[in-house]
Amino acid sequence: MSDFKYDIIKSIGTISESPKGWTRELNWISWNGREPKYDIRDWAPDHTKMGKGMTFTKEELLELRKLLTSSES
Amino acid sequence: MSDFKYDIIKSIGTISESPKGWTRELNWISWNGREPKYDIRDWAPDHTKMGKGMTFTKEELLELRKLLTSSES
């Protein structure tokens, strides 16, 4: 894997948990010391490994919230 | 890329748009004819290419909505 650092500034919550204990979480993460971004990602138990994920700006999360609350999705 | 089919059953909305016209969207997508899943993904203009994304179950989106509405994130 590439050489990068991350820092979970704020743990916002868990979205789901797999039978093997991986959790899908929403966090506020600083990557390589940069300004933190919101991050939805799968994590191994105790955060020993990270899986696939996406980062979001605050504006994107606000739009997403709007979509999730206005539709019956 | 691998050989797969997808069908956007329902377009729920756009989360953001990049300067190059790629959109980050929430859709309800059937992959390879399977039961549809919610999908957050980046798309090129006119959906000619798809970028990185994640799929979510309905339960996951409901949890995510809960996190987004209960925090001031």
Backbone of each chain as nested JSON, in Angstrom:
{
  "chains": [
    {"id": "A", "residues": [
      {"number": 1, "name": "MET", "atoms": {"N": [0.838, -1.185, 0.0], "CA": [0.0, 0.0, 0.0], "C": [0.88, 1.245, 0.0]}},
      {"number": 2, "name": "SER", "atoms": {"N": [0.317, 2.352, -0.384], "CA": [1.087, 3.576, -0.417], "C": [1.362, 4.07, 1.002]}},
      {"number": 3, "name": "ASP", "atoms": {"N": [2.297, 4.953, 1.085], "CA": [2.732, 5.469, 2.369], "C": [1.909, 6.692, 2.731]}},
      {"number": 4, "name": "PHE", "atoms": {"N": [0.953, 6.513, 3.602], "CA": [0.16, 7.66, 4.013], "C": [-0.194, 7.532, 5.481]}},
      {"number": 5, "name": "LYS", "atoms": {"N": [-0.559, 8.665, 6.035], "CA": [-0.97, 8.699, 7.435], "C": [-2.407, 9.165, 7.49]}},
      {"number": 6, "name": "TYR", "atoms": {"N": [-3.099, 8.72, 8.505], "CA": [-4.429, 9.258, 8.711], "C": [-4.67, 9.397, 10.197]}},
      {"number": 7, "name": "ASP", "atoms": {"N": [-5.605, 10.257, 10.524], "CA": [-5.93, 10.523, 11.908], "C": [-7.445, 10.665, 11.997]}},
      {"number": 8, "name": "ILE", "atoms": {"N": [-8.071, 9.779, 12.752], "CA": [-9.52, 9.889, 12.924], "C": [-9.792, 10.969, 13.966]}},
      {"number": 9, "name": "ILE", "atoms": {"N": [-10.158, 12.133, 13.462], "CA": [-10.381, 13.279, 14.339], "C": [-11.649, 13.081, 15.161]}},
      {"number": 10, "name": "LYS", "atoms": {"N": [-12.684, 12.542, 14.484], "CA": [-13.952, 12.358, 15.18], "C": [-14.654, 11.128, 14.618]}},
      {"number": 11, "name": "SER", "atoms": {"N": [-15.064, 10.261, 15.5], "CA": [-15.817, 9.081, 15.103], "C": [-17.29, 9.424, 15.187]}},
      {"number": 12, "name": "ILE", "atoms": {"N": [-17.965, 9.469, 14.046], "CA": [-19.358, 9.93, 14.057], "C": [-20.33, 8.784, 14.309]}},
      {"number": 13, "name": "GLY", "atoms": {"N": [-20.052, 7.613, 13.75], "CA": [-20.924, 6.48, 14.048], "C": [-20.742, 5.316, 13.098]}},
      {"number": 14, "name": "THR", "atoms": {"N": [-21.396, 4.22, 13.451], "CA": [-21.301, 2.985, 12.677], "C": [-22.566, 2.777, 11.868]}},
      {"number": 15, "name": "ILE", "atoms": {"N": [-22.393, 2.43, 10.596], "CA": [-23.527, 2.242, 9.692], "C": [-23.965, 0.783, 9.655]}},
      {"number": 16, "name": "SER", "atoms": {"N": [-23.003, -0.133, 9.734], "CA": [-23.353, -1.555, 9.754], "C": [-22.139, -2.346, 10.233]}},
      {"number": 17, "name": "GLU", "atoms": {"N": [-22.389, -3.619, 10.544], "CA": [-21.297, -4.503, 10.938], "C": [-21.472, -5.828, 10.231]}},
      {"number": 18, "name": "SER", "atoms": {"N": [-20.372, -6.339, 9.659], "CA": [-20.44, -7.606, 8.937], "C": [-20.282, -8.767, 9.918]}},
      {"number": 19, "name": "PRO", "atoms": {"N": [-20.642, -9.973, 9.469], "CA": [-20.481, -11.146, 10.349], "C": [-19.032, -11.332, 10.825]}},
      {"number": 20, "name": "LYS", "atoms": {"N": [-18.068, -10.911, 10.019], "CA": [-16.666, -11.049, 10.422], "C": [-16.173, -9.896, 11.296]}},
      {"number": 21, "name": "GLY", "atoms": {"N": [-17.062, -8.978, 11.619], "CA": [-16.68, -7.912, 12.533], "C": [-16.186, -6.639, 11.871]}},
      {"number": 22, "name": "TRP", "atoms": {"N": [-16.149, -6.624, 10.538], "CA": [-15.814, -5.368, 9.861], "C": [-16.966, -4.386, 10.06]}},
      {"number": 23, "name": "THR", "atoms": {"N": [-16.618, -3.123, 10.267], "CA": [-17.657, -2.115, 10.441], "C": [-17.578, -1.082, 9.327]}},
      {"number": 24, "name": "ARG", "atoms": {"N": [-18.74, -0.647, 8.898], "CA": [-18.836, 0.461, 7.941], "C": [-19.127, 1.704, 8.768]}},
      {"number": 25, "name": "GLU", "atoms": {"N": [-18.234, 2.67, 8.701], "CA": [-18.303, 3.806, 9.632], "C": [-18.271, 5.148, 8.918]}},
      {"number": 26, "name": "LEU", "atoms": {"N": [-18.885, 6.121, 9.576], "CA": [-18.747, 7.512, 9.161], "C": [-17.813, 8.196, 10.144]}},
      {"number": 27, "name": "ASN", "atoms": {"N": [-16.702, 8.687, 9.647], "CA": [-15.713, 9.359, 10.489], "C": [-15.329, 10.694, 9.875]}},
      {"number": 28, "name": "TRP", "atoms": {"N": [-14.646, 11.462, 10.676], "CA": [-14.068, 12.719, 10.201], "C": [-12.57, 12.526, 10.281]}},
      {"number": 29, "name": "ILE", "atoms": {"N": [-11.924, 12.421, 9.124], "CA": [-10.539, 11.949, 9.061], "C": [-9.633, 12.955, 8.369]}},
      {"number": 30, "name": "SER", "atoms": {"N": [-8.468, 13.128, 8.972], "CA": [-7.416, 13.918, 8.329], "C": [-6.45, 12.96, 7.637]}},
      {"number": 31, "name": "TRP", "atoms": {"N": [-6.266, 13.12, 6.331], "CA": [-5.344, 12.281, 5.555], "C": [-4.06, 13.053, 5.325]}},
      {"number": 32, "name": "ASN", "atoms": {"N": [-2.962, 12.446, 5.726], "CA": [-1.64, 13.067, 5.535], "C": [-1.568, 14.482, 6.094]}},
      {"number": 33, "name": "GLY", "atoms": {"N": [-2.218, 14.675, 7.235], "CA": [-2.125, 15.95, 7.918], "C": [-2.94, 17.07, 7.298]}},
      {"number": 34, "name": "ARG", "atoms": {"N": [-3.706, 16.72, 6.242], "CA": [-4.499, 17.768, 5.59], "C": [-5.793, 18.036, 6.364]}},
      {"number": 35, "name": "GLU", "atoms": {"N": [-6.507, 19.026, 5.924], "CA": [-7.789, 19.368, 6.522], "C": [-8.721, 18.147, 6.516]}},
      {"number": 36, "name": "PRO", "atoms": {"N": [-9.387, 17.884, 7.618], "CA": [-10.196, 16.661, 7.697], "C": [-11.348, 16.642, 6.69]}},
      {"number": 37, "name": "LYS", "atoms": {"N": [-11.688, 15.42, 6.268], "CA": [-12.852, 15.212, 5.405], "C": [-13.748, 14.14, 6.028]}},
      {"number": 38, "name": "TYR", "atoms": {"N": [-15.008, 14.186, 5.668], "CA": [-15.898, 13.112, 6.083], "C": [-15.583, 11.878, 5.257]}},
      {"number": 39, "name": "ASP", "atoms": {"N": [-15.725, 10.717, 5.867], "CA": [-15.243, 9.497, 5.247], "C": [-16.165, 8.337, 5.607]}},
      {"number": 40, "name": "ILE", "atoms": {"N": [-16.707, 7.688, 4.583], "CA": [-17.489, 6.46, 4.789], "C": [-16.62, 5.309, 4.312]}},
      {"number": 41, "name": "ARG", "atoms": {"N": [-16.343, 4.357, 5.197], "CA": [-15.346, 3.331, 4.893], "C": [-15.578, 2.081, 5.727]}},
      {"number": 42, "name": "ASP", "atoms": {"N": [-15.14, 0.951, 5.165], "CA": [-15.18, -0.316, 5.905], "C": [-13.871, -0.508, 6.662]}},
      {"number": 43, "name": "TRP", "atoms": {"N": [-13.986, -0.957, 7.889], "CA": [-12.814, -1.134, 8.754], "C": [-12.81, -2.535, 9.369]}},
      {"number": 44, "name": "ALA", "atoms": {"N": [-11.616, -3.113, 9.451], "CA": [-11.473, -4.376, 10.172], "C": [-11.645, -4.096, 11.666]}},
      {"number": 45, "name": "PRO", "atoms": {"N": [-11.898, -5.152, 12.436], "CA": [-12.031, -4.958, 13.882], "C": [-10.815, -4.205, 14.44]}},
      {"number": 46, "name": "ASP", "atoms": {"N": [-11.053, -3.295, 15.343], "CA": [-10.008, -2.464, 15.964], "C": [-9.257, -1.593, 14.95]}},
      {"number": 47, "name": "HIS", "atoms": {"N": [-9.84, -1.394, 13.782], "CA": [-9.219, -0.521, 12.77], "C": [-7.823, -0.988, 12.347]}},
      {"number": 48, "name": "THR", "atoms": {"N": [-7.57, -2.284, 12.424], "CA": [-6.26, -2.79, 12.03], "C": [-6.073, -2.744, 10.517]}},
      {"number": 49, "name": "LYS", "atoms": {"N": [-7.167, -2.788, 9.775], "CA": [-7.085, -2.651, 8.315], "C": [-8.206, -1.753, 7.848]}},
      {"number": 50, "name": "MET", "atoms": {"N": [-7.969, -1.031, 6.758], "CA": [-9.061, -0.257, 6.189], "C": [-9.447, -0.829, 4.831]}},
      {"number": 51, "name": "GLY", "atoms": {"N": [-10.721, -0.748, 4.54], "CA": [-11.222, -1.239, 3.256], "C": [-11.592, -0.08, 2.366]}},
      {"number": 52, "name": "LYS", "atoms": {"N": [-12.426, -0.409, 1.417], "CA": [-12.875, 0.553, 0.431], "C": [-13.659, 1.68, 1.095]}},
      {"number": 53, "name": "GLY", "atoms": {"N": [-13.521, 2.87, 0.582], "CA": [-14.288, 3.965, 1.141], "C": [-14.327, 5.163, 0.228]}},
      {"number": 54, "name": "MET", "atoms": {"N": [-15.07, 6.163, 0.66], "CA": [-15.168, 7.405, -0.094], "C": [-15.077, 8.564, 0.884]}},
      {"number": 55, "name": "THR", "atoms": {"N": [-14.475, 9.665, 0.433], "CA": [-14.461, 10.857, 1.265], "C": [-15.458, 11.869, 0.717]}},
      {"number": 56, "name": "PHE", "atoms": {"N": [-15.964, 12.682, 1.624], "CA": [-16.992, 13.651, 1.282], "C": [-16.671, 15.0, 1.92]}},
      {"number": 57, "name": "THR", "atoms": {"N": [-17.013, 16.047, 1.212], "CA": [-16.956, 17.371, 1.822], "C": [-18.208, 17.548, 2.689]}},
      {"number": 58, "name": "LYS", "atoms": {"N": [-18.168, 18.575, 3.513], "CA": [-19.338, 18.872, 4.332], "C": [-20.559, 19.172, 3.448]}},
      {"number": 59, "name": "GLU", "atoms": {"N": [-20.308, 19.905, 2.362], "CA": [-21.406, 20.266, 1.457], "C": [-22.037, 19.005, 0.846]}},
      {"number": 60, "name": "GLU", "atoms": {"N": [-21.19, 18.033, 0.511], "CA": [-21.716, 16.787, -0.063], "C": [-22.574, 16.028, 0.948]}},
      {"number": 61, "name": "LEU", "atoms": {"N": [-22.115, 16.001, 2.201], "CA": [-22.924, 15.309, 3.217], "C": [-24.253, 16.009, 3.452]}},
      {"number": 62, "name": "LEU", "atoms": {"N": [-24.235, 17.33, 3.362], "CA": [-25.491, 18.062, 3.541], "C": [-26.452, 17.763, 2.397]}},
      {"number": 63, "name": "GLU", "atoms": {"N": [-25.933, 17.663, 1.174], "CA": [-26.784, 17.295, 0.029], "C": [-27.309, 15.872, 0.197]}},
      {"number": 64, "name": "LEU", "atoms": {"N": [-26.415, 14.992, 0.642], "CA": [-26.815, 13.592, 0.842], "C": [-27.919, 13.511, 1.894]}},
      {"number": 65, "name": "ARG", "atoms": {"N": [-27.743, 14.277, 2.974], "CA": [-28.778, 14.279, 4.017], "C": [-30.117, 14.748, 3.45]}},
      {"number": 66, "name": "LYS", "atoms": {"N": [-30.047, 15.773, 2.611], "CA": [-31.264, 16.291, 1.983], "C": [-31.948, 15.195, 1.155]}},
      {"number": 67, "name": "LEU", "atoms": {"N": [-31.141, 14.468, 0.37], "CA": [-31.698, 13.392, -0.458], "C": [-32.3, 12.289, 0.405]}},
      {"number": 68, "name": "LEU", "atoms": {"N": [-31.615, 11.959, 1.493], "CA": [-32.07, 10.847, 2.339], "C": [-33.316, 11.209, 3.138]}},
      {"number": 69, "name": "THR", "atoms": {"N": [-33.468, 12.498, 3.448], "CA": [-34.64, 12.859, 4.249], "C": [-35.833, 13.224, 3.379]}},
      {"number": 70, "name": "SER", "atoms": {"N": [-35.587, 13.613, 2.123], "CA": [-36.72, 14.014, 1.287], "C": [-37.321, 12.837, 0.529]}},
      {"number": 71, "name": "SER", "atoms": {"N": [-36.514, 11.798, 0.28], "CA": [-37.081, 10.62, -0.377], "C": [-37.443, 9.599, 0.692]}},
      {"number": 72, "name": "GLU", "atoms": {"N": [-38.175, 8.624, 0.317], "CA": [-38.483, 7.566, 1.27], "C": [-37.492, 6.416, 1.153]}},
      {"number": 73, "name": "SER", "atoms": {"N": [-36.279, 6.755, 0.61], "CA": [-35.27, 5.724, 0.385], "C": [-34.837, 5.119, 1.709]}}
    ]},
    {"id": "B", "residues": [
      {"number": 1, "name": "MET", "atoms": {"N": [-11.846, -3.627, -17.958], "CA": [-12.797, -3.769, -16.853], "C": [-13.544, -5.085, -16.982]}},
      {"number": 2, "name": "SER", "atoms": {"N": [-14.109, -5.485, -15.892], "CA": [-14.822, -6.764, -15.905], "C": [-16.146, -6.618, -16.658]}},
      {"number": 3, "name": "ASP", "atoms": {"N": [-16.676, -7.735, -16.999], "CA": [-17.886, -7.792, -17.805], "C": [-19.107, -7.814, -16.888]}},
      {"number": 4, "name": "PHE", "atoms": {"N": [-19.763, -6.689, -16.773], "CA": [-20.944, -6.648, -15.926], "C": [-21.967, -5.702, -16.518]}},
      {"number": 5, "name": "LYS", "atoms": {"N": [-23.179, -5.899, -16.083], "CA": [-24.256, -5.029, -16.533], "C": [-24.828, -4.307, -15.339]}},
      {"number": 6, "name": "TYR", "atoms": {"N": [-25.351, -3.139, -15.6], "CA": [-26.051, -2.449, -14.52], "C": [-27.237, -1.722, -15.098]}},
      {"number": 7, "name": "ASP", "atoms": {"N": [-28.177, -1.475, -14.23], "CA": [-29.402, -0.819, -14.64], "C": [-29.784, 0.167, -13.535]}},
      {"number": 8, "name": "ILE", "atoms": {"N": [-29.807, 1.451, -13.89], "CA": [-30.211, 2.446, -12.897], "C": [-31.725, 2.444, -12.801]}},
      {"number": 9, "name": "ILE", "atoms": {"N": [-32.21, 1.801, -11.76], "CA": [-33.66, 1.65, -11.591], "C": [-34.295, 2.982, -11.211]}},
      {"number": 10, "name": "LYS", "atoms": {"N": [-33.599, 3.7, -10.327], "CA": [-34.149, 4.98, -9.875], "C": [-33.003, 5.94, -9.585]}},
      {"number": 11, "name": "SER", "atoms": {"N": [-33.099, 7.117, -10.154], "CA": [-32.117, 8.156, -9.911], "C": [-32.618, 8.999, -8.742]}},
      {"number": 12, "name": "ILE", "atoms": {"N": [-31.93, 8.945, -7.608], "CA": [-32.443, 9.62, -6.417], "C": [-31.975, 11.068, -6.355]}},
      {"number": 13, "name": "GLY", "atoms": {"N": [-30.722, 11.313, -6.757], "CA": [-30.292, 12.704, -6.778], "C": [-28.795, 12.873, -6.903]}},
      {"number": 14, "name": "THR", "atoms": {"N": [-28.394, 14.122, -7.082], "CA": [-26.985, 14.463, -7.254], "C": [-26.446, 15.112, -5.984]}},
      {"number": 15, "name": "ILE", "atoms": {"N": [-25.278, 14.653, -5.567], "CA": [-24.653, 15.142, -4.341], "C": [-23.692, 16.295, -4.641]}},
      {"number": 16, "name": "SER", "atoms": {"N": [-22.992, 16.205, -5.74], "CA": [-22.077, 17.283, -6.123], "C": [-21.72, 17.13, -7.592]}},
      {"number": 17, "name": "GLU", "atoms": {"N": [-21.092, 18.192, -8.135], "CA": [-20.628, 18.132, -9.508], "C": [-19.235, 18.743, -9.577]}},
      {"number": 18, "name": "SER", "atoms": {"N": [-18.332, 18.059, -10.255], "CA": [-16.955, 18.542, -10.354], "C": [-16.837, 19.535, -11.5]}},
      {"number": 19, "name": "PRO", "atoms": {"N": [-15.754, 20.316, -11.515], "CA": [-15.552, 21.273, -12.614], "C": [-15.564, 20.591, -13.991]}},
      {"number": 20, "name": "LYS", "atoms": {"N": [-15.146, 19.318, -14.061], "CA": [-15.141, 18.627, -15.346], "C": [-16.474, 17.984, -15.697]}},
      {"number": 21, "name": "GLY", "atoms": {"N": [-17.471, 18.185, -14.845], "CA": [-18.794, 17.683, -15.159], "C": [-19.118, 16.314, -14.613]}},
      {"number": 22, "name": "TRP", "atoms": {"N": [-18.167, 15.716, -13.897], "CA": [-18.505, 14.452, -13.223], "C": [-19.464, 14.743, -12.085]}},
      {"number": 23, "name": "THR", "atoms": {"N": [-20.427, 13.851, -11.909], "CA": [-21.386, 14.04, -10.83], "C": [-21.274, 12.904, -9.82]}},
      {"number": 24, "name": "ARG", "atoms": {"N": [-21.438, 13.253, -8.57], "CA": [-21.517, 12.242, -7.512], "C": [-22.993, 12.056, -7.202]}},
      {"number": 25, "name": "GLU", "atoms": {"N": [-23.482, 10.859, -7.424], "CA": [-24.931, 10.633, -7.39], "C": [-25.328, 9.509, -6.439]}},
      {"number": 26, "name": "LEU", "atoms": {"N": [-26.553, 9.64, -5.954], "CA": [-27.182, 8.54, -5.219], "C": [-28.231, 7.916, -6.136]}},
      {"number": 27, "name": "ASN", "atoms": {"N": [-28.034, 6.636, -6.449], "CA": [-28.962, 5.935, -7.323], "C": [-29.385, 4.616, -6.694]}},
      {"number": 28, "name": "TRP", "atoms": {"N": [-30.401, 4.029, -7.301], "CA": [-30.833, 2.693, -6.907], "C": [-30.545, 1.808, -8.123]}},
      {"number": 29, "name": "ILE", "atoms": {"N": [-29.539, 0.951, -7.997], "CA": [-28.982, 0.261, -9.159], "C": [-29.039, -1.245, -9.01]}},
      {"number": 30, "name": "SER", "atoms": {"N": [-29.432, -1.889, -10.084], "CA": [-29.358, -3.352, -10.15], "C": [-28.078, -3.736, -10.88]}},
      {"number": 31, "name": "TRP", "atoms": {"N": [-27.22, -4.502, -10.221], "CA": [-25.968, -4.967, -10.809], "C": [-26.149, -6.409, -11.284]}},
      {"number": 32, "name": "ASN", "atoms": {"N": [-25.861, -6.618, -12.56], "CA": [-25.96, -7.965, -13.129], "C": [-27.318, -8.624, -12.883]}},
      {"number": 33, "name": "GLY", "atoms": {"N": [-28.361, -7.808, -12.957], "CA": [-29.703, -8.344, -12.829], "C": [-30.123, -8.714, -11.425]}},
      {"number": 34, "name": "ARG", "atoms": {"N": [-29.249, -8.452, -10.471], "CA": [-29.599, -8.801, -9.081], "C": [-30.503, -7.749, -8.466]}},
      {"number": 35, "name": "GLU", "atoms": {"N": [-30.981, -8.038, -7.288], "CA": [-31.83, -7.115, -6.551], "C": [-31.12, -5.763, -6.406]}},
      {"number": 36, "name": "PRO", "atoms": {"N": [-31.826, -4.658, -6.644], "CA": [-31.168, -3.351, -6.626], "C": [-30.593, -2.992, -5.257]}},
      {"number": 37, "name": "LYS", "atoms": {"N": [-29.514, -2.202, -5.316], "CA": [-28.919, -1.66, -4.095], "C": [-28.767, -0.157, -4.256]}},
      {"number": 38, "name": "TYR", "atoms": {"N": [-28.713, 0.528, -3.138], "CA": [-28.406, 1.946, -3.181], "C": [-26.931, 2.112, -3.482]}},
      {"number": 39, "name": "ASP", "atoms": {"N": [-26.601, 3.144, -4.205], "CA": [-25.255, 3.281, -4.745], "C": [-24.842, 4.753, -4.772]}},
      {"number": 40, "name": "ILE", "atoms": {"N": [-23.739, 5.064, -4.11], "CA": [-23.162, 6.412, -4.18], "C": [-21.909, 6.306, -5.031]}},
      {"number": 41, "name": "ARG", "atoms": {"N": [-21.857, 7.057, -6.116], "CA": [-20.794, 6.848, -7.107], "C": [-20.567, 8.114, -7.926]}},
      {"number": 42, "name": "ASP", "atoms": {"N": [-19.345, 8.242, -8.428], "CA": [-19.009, 9.326, -9.348], "C": [-19.24, 8.864, -10.78]}},
      {"number": 43, "name": "TRP", "atoms": {"N": [-19.826, 9.761, -11.574], "CA": [-20.143, 9.428, -12.972], "C": [-19.649, 10.53, -13.902]}},
      {"number": 44, "name": "ALA", "atoms": {"N": [-19.14, 10.089, -15.049], "CA": [-18.785, 11.048, -16.087], "C": [-20.073, 11.636, -16.674]}},
      {"number": 45, "name": "PRO", "atoms": {"N": [-19.939, 12.771, -17.373], "CA": [-21.126, 13.354, -18.008], "C": [-21.871, 12.311, -18.865]}},
      {"number": 46, "name": "ASP", "atoms": {"N": [-23.178, 12.324, -18.785], "CA": [-24.033, 11.388, -19.532], "C": [-23.8, 9.929, -19.149]}},
      {"number": 47, "name": "HIS", "atoms": {"N": [-23.181, 9.705, -18.001], "CA": [-22.979, 8.326, -17.507], "C": [-22.162, 7.469, -18.466]}},
      {"number": 48, "name": "THR", "atoms": {"N": [-21.276, 8.122, -19.25], "CA": [-20.468, 7.351, -20.189], "C": [-19.381, 6.542, -19.471]}},
      {"number": 49, "name": "LYS", "atoms": {"N": [-18.975, 7.008, -18.291], "CA": [-18.018, 6.247, -17.488], "C": [-18.446, 6.283, -16.04]}},
      {"number": 50, "name": "MET", "atoms": {"N": [-18.128, 5.216, -15.309], "CA": [-18.402, 5.261, -13.882], "C": [-17.091, 5.269, -13.105]}},
      {"number": 51, "name": "GLY", "atoms": {"N": [-17.113, 5.98, -12.0], "CA": [-15.933, 6.04, -11.152], "C": [-16.128, 5.233, -9.89]}},
      {"number": 52, "name": "LYS", "atoms": {"N": [-15.348, 5.59, -8.914], "CA": [-15.355, 4.913, -7.63], "C": [-16.717, 5.065, -6.954]}},
      {"number": 53, "name": "GLY", "atoms": {"N": [-17.137, 4.049, -6.26], "CA": [-18.395, 4.144, -5.551], "C": [-18.56, 3.076, -4.506]}},
      {"number": 54, "name": "MET", "atoms": {"N": [-19.651, 3.171, -3.767], "CA": [-19.973, 2.172, -2.751], "C": [-21.446, 1.847, -2.855]}},
      {"number": 55, "name": "THR", "atoms": {"N": [-21.782, 0.597, -2.568], "CA": [-23.195, 0.233, -2.528], "C": [-23.637, 0.083, -1.077]}},
      {"number": 56, "name": "PHE", "atoms": {"N": [-24.917, 0.334, -0.867], "CA": [-25.477, 0.32, 0.481], "C": [-26.811, -0.423, 0.481]}},
      {"number": 57, "name": "THR", "atoms": {"N": [-27.064, -1.109, 1.566], "CA": [-28.398, -1.672, 1.758], "C": [-29.309, -0.564, 2.266]}},
      {"number": 58, "name": "LYS", "atoms": {"N": [-30.589, -0.835, 2.215], "CA": [-31.551, 0.144, 2.743], "C": [-31.294, 0.41, 4.228]}},
      {"number": 59, "name": "GLU", "atoms": {"N": [-30.985, -0.649, 4.96], "CA": [-30.724, -0.502, 6.402], "C": [-29.509, 0.404, 6.642]}},
      {"number": 60, "name": "GLU", "atoms": {"N": [-28.495, 0.255, 5.792], "CA": [-27.307, 1.103, 5.949], "C": [-27.637, 2.57, 5.695]}},
      {"number": 61, "name": "LEU", "atoms": {"N": [-28.441, 2.812, 4.661], "CA": [-28.807, 4.204, 4.386], "C": [-29.644, 4.8, 5.512]}},
      {"number": 62, "name": "LEU", "atoms": {"N": [-30.477, 3.971, 6.122], "CA": [-31.288, 4.472, 7.236], "C": [-30.4, 4.825, 8.423]}},
      {"number": 63, "name": "GLU", "atoms": {"N": [-29.387, 3.996, 8.673], "CA": [-28.443, 4.304, 9.753], "C": [-27.661, 5.577, 9.428]}},
      {"number": 64, "name": "LEU", "atoms": {"N": [-27.244, 5.676, 8.171], "CA": [-26.504, 6.858, 7.747], "C": [-27.346, 8.117, 7.918]}},
      {"number": 65, "name": "ARG", "atoms": {"N": [-28.607, 8.004, 7.538], "CA": [-29.503, 9.151, 7.706], "C": [-29.599, 9.553, 9.176]}},
      {"number": 66, "name": "LYS", "atoms": {"N": [-29.694, 8.529, 10.04], "CA": [-29.767, 8.788, 11.466], "C": [-28.516, 9.548, 11.933]}},
      {"number": 67, "name": "LEU", "atoms": {"N": [-27.348, 9.095, 11.484], "CA": [-26.104, 9.759, 11.874], "C": [-26.057, 11.189, 11.349]}},
      {"number": 68, "name": "LEU", "atoms": {"N": [-26.514, 11.383, 10.114], "CA": [-26.43, 12.71, 9.509], "C": [-27.42, 13.684, 10.123]}},
      {"number": 69, "name": "THR", "atoms": {"N": [-28.552, 13.184, 10.611], "CA": [-29.54, 14.096, 11.178], "C": [-29.319, 14.316, 12.666]}},
      {"number": 70, "name": "SER", "atoms": {"N": [-28.649, 13.387, 13.341], "CA": [-28.47, 13.559, 14.786], "C": [-27.211, 14.34, 15.125]}},
      {"number": 71, "name": "SER", "atoms": {"N": [-26.22, 14.3, 14.247], "CA": [-25.01, 15.086, 14.506], "C": [-25.125, 16.402, 13.739]}},
      {"number": 72, "name": "GLU", "atoms": {"N": [-24.288, 17.341, 14.08], "CA": [-24.274, 18.59, 13.312], "C": [-23.25, 18.498, 12.194]}},
      {"number": 73, "name": "SER", "atoms": {"N": [-22.953, 17.249, 11.787], "CA": [-21.937, 17.047, 10.751], "C": [-22.369, 17.685, 9.444]}}
    ]}
  ]
}
